[in-house]
Amino acid sequence: MEDDDGQVFVRKISKDVDYNERLEVQSKKQASFSGDPIRAPRVLDHGYTDDGLFFFDMEYVQGVTLAEYIKTMEIGKVKGIVESLVSSIVPNKPITVLESAVPVEEIFRKKLLDLRGKLKDKNNAVINQSLDLLERHDWHKLTNSQCHGDMTLENIIVKDDRLYFIDFLDSFYDSWFLDIGTLLQDVQVMWSYRFEKDVNMNTVLRLIVFRDLLLDEIRKVNPDYVLEIYYSLLQKLIRIYPYTKDELTYNYLNEKTALVLADIHALETRVREGV
C-alpha cells in the first residue's frame, strides 16, 4: 500500500474475526523483536477494518527470500549468514522463566497427546515411532525465549546482504530451539523446495554447508543443544502430518522423518558412548 506521502508499506489483515487475536500476537512479536544484526520490518500502525478485522502496517523491505538467495549466492557467504542467525536467535545469557509459568514438559505432553489423537487412524510405523520417542523425551532444556514461530528460509528476506525476519507466527510454546529446528526443516529436510522438480546440486551443496555450519555454531554454545534441536525438528515434522492430504507430500514427509529419526538415534548413541 501507499500512504499520503507516497511511502510504500505492507498491510497484513486477519483472514476472519476469529483470527484477530492470533494476528495481534504476531504483530506484537514482530514489533518487540530484538536481534543483532538481524532486523524485522518496523511495525508502523495497527487497528481494525470496518469489518472488524485486525490489521497492522509494516515497513516494506524489497528483497528476496533466503530460500531463493541461497540458490545463487557465493558459497563463502553462507558462514556469515549462519553466524548472523545464531547470534540473533540464541540468547547470550540464561532466561528467567516465571515460576507461575506452565512447565514445558506439561505443554509438550498436551501437544503430543493432541497429535496422537489426530493421527490415531494413521497406521504408520514412522509416525508411531516418532510419537513414542517424543513422548519419552525430557523437554526441560527447551528454555522459554524470544521466538519467531515459523523460521523457514522463505520467511527470511535478504536485502543488501542484511537479513530481515518476516511473517512471525504465534506458537504453542516460544523457544529459540524450535526456531533452529524449523531452520533445519529447510536446510536438511529441504521442505521449502519440496515442490521443485529438479533442485540444482549447487543449491543442495549450499544447504549441506549451511546445515553443517549451523550445527557447528550451536555446538560452540553447548554441544548438548544439537540433540534438543533434532527433537524440535522431529516434533515439527510430526505436526505437519495431520495437514498432509496428497500422497506425494505424505511420502516425502515420511521419508524425511525416518531420516531424522535415524539422526536422533545416532546422536543418542554418541551421547551414551561419551563420544
N, C-alpha and C positions, 0 to 999 in steps of 0.2 A: 504494500500500500504506500501512498504518498501523502504527507501532511501539507498544510497550507504553505509551508516554506519550501516545498519541493524536496524534503528529506524523505528518503525511502526507508520503510520499516516493514517488519513482518508482524502480522496479527494471527495469533493462534486462538481458535474458538472451539468451545466444548461441542462435542457431537450431539449431546442432548442434555437436558436438565439434570438427569441422574449422574452425569459425568462431571458436573460442575466442581464438586468437591475435590475430585482427583486432579483435575486440571489446575485448580488453585494451589494444591500441594506441589505440583510440578513447577508452577511459576515461582513459588517461594524457594524451592530447591535451586532453581536457576539463579534467582536474584541473590541468594545467600552463598553461592558457590565461591570458594576461596581457594585458588590454586596458583602455583607459580612454577613454571612460566605459562601454563595453560590458562586460557580465559574462557568465559562463557559470554554470549551476546548479552549486553545490558538490557534489563527489563525496564521499559520506558513508562508503561502505564498499564492499568488493568481496570476491569469493570464488568458490566453486564450489558448485553444487547437488549433491544426492545422485546425480544422473545424470551428474555430471562436466561440467556446462555452466558456463562462466564467467558471472558476473553482476557488475553494480555498481549501487549505490544512489546516487541524487542528490536534491538539493533539488527540490521541486515548485514550479514557477513557474506560477501561474494567470494566464495572459494570453491574447492572441490572436496568431496568426501575422501577420507583416508583410504577407503576401500578402492577408489579409483586412482588416487595419487600413487598408491603403492605399486600399481602396475607398471609405471614408467619412471619412478623416482630412482635416483642413484642409490645403489645398494649401500654405499657408505653413509648415507643419511639415516639409515634405519636405527643405528645406535643412538643418535641424538634424539630421535623421536621416542624411543623406548625410555631413555633416561628422563626426558621431559614428562612422560606419562607416569612413571614410577614416583618421581619427586612431587608431582601434583596430586597423586592419588593416595599413596601410602603415608599415613600420619608419621611425623617425625618425633612424636612423643606419645606416651601412653594416654589412652582415652578414658576418662572417668565416666562410668555408667551409673546413673541414679539407682539407688538401692530399691526404689519402688518399681523399677522397670521389670517387665516380664522377663524371666530368664530365657536366654537364647535357646537353650535346649527345649523348652516348652513351646516356643514359637515354631521351631522346626518340626517338633513332634506333631503339632496340629496340622502344619502344612503337608507333611508327608502322609498323615492319616487321610487327609482330604484327597491327596493324589492317588492313594491306594484305592479309595472308593471310586474315583473317576476311571481308574484303569483296571477295575476288577474283571471286566469282560475281555481283557486282552490276554490271551493265552500265549505269553511271550516270555521266554527264558531270560532274555536280556533285561526286560523291564522288572521281572520278579527279582532277579539277582541284584539289580541296581537298588530297588526299594529296600531289600533286606540289608544291603550294605549301608545305605543312607540312614536307615532307622537305628542301626547299631552304632553309628558314628557319634563321637562326642564333639558337639558343636561349640563348646565353650570358648574356643580360641578365636572364634569369629567376633571380634570386638565391634561394638556399635560405633559408627563413624559417619562422616560425610560420605554420601554415596550418590552416584549418577543415576543408577537404576536400570540402565539399558545401554551399557557402554560398548556398542558394536563399532566396527570401523566405519559404518555408514552414518553414525551419529557423532563423528569427529570430523570437523572441517579444517582443511589446510588453506591458509591464506598468507602469502608472503613468508612461507616457512614457519608460520606460527600456527599452533593448534587451538581450536575452539571446540568446546563441548556443546552439542545441541540436543534437543528432544530428551530432556531429563524425564524420568518416569518414577512415579511413586512405587514403592516396593513393600512386600510383606515384612522385610527386615532390611535395615540400612547398614551395610558394611562394605568397606573397600575390598574385602576378599571376594565378594560377589561381583564387583566391577572387574577385577582382574580375571575372574572365572569367565565372565562374558567376553572379555577380550580374547581369551583362549578359544572360545566358541568360534571366533572368526579366524584367528591366526593358526589354529591347529585343526579344528573341525571344518573350517572354511565355509561356515554357514551362509555368509553374505554372498558367496559365489556359487551356491548350490544349483542355481537355475542356469548358469552359464554352461553351454555345451562343451566348450574347449577352453580351459583355463591355461593361459600361457605358462610354460615351465619356468620362465623368468619370474613370474608372479609367485608361483609356488615356492621358488627358491627364496624370494624375499620374505615370504610368510614363515618359512622354516627358520631363517635367520632371525626374524622378528621374535618368534616363539623362544628360541634358544637364548637370545639376549635378554628377553623379558624374564625368563626363569632365572638367569644368572643374576640379574639385578635384585630379584626377590630373595635369592639365596644370600646375597650380601646383607640384606636386612635381617633375615632369620631363615636358616635352611629348613626349619620345620614348617614354614609357611607354604612351601611348594605343595605338600600333600593336602593341606587345607584348601588350596586354590583348586586342585583337581577334584576334590569333593564338591566344591562350589560349582565347578563346571558340570559335574555329573548331575547334580540336582537341577541345574538349569536345563540340561538336555531332557531329563525326565518330565519336566514341566511342559515341554513342547508337545509331548505325545498326545494329550487329550485334544489338541487343536489340529492334529495332522489328519487330513482327510484323504489325500491321494496316495496311491501305492508307491509311486516313485520317491516321494519325500519320506514316507514311512520307512522304506528300505534303506534310504540314505541315512536317516536318523539312527536306525537300528545298527547299521554297520559302524558308524562313528561312535555310538555309545559303547558298543562292545570293545572298541579300541581304547576308549577312556577307562573302562573297567580294567583292562589289561595294564594300563599305565599305573592305576591305583594299586593294583596287586604288586607290581614291580617295585613301586616306591615303598610300600609297606614291608615288603621282603627286605629291602635295603635297610630300612629302619630297624627291623628285628635283628639283622645281622651286624648292625652297627657300622655299615658302610657309608 
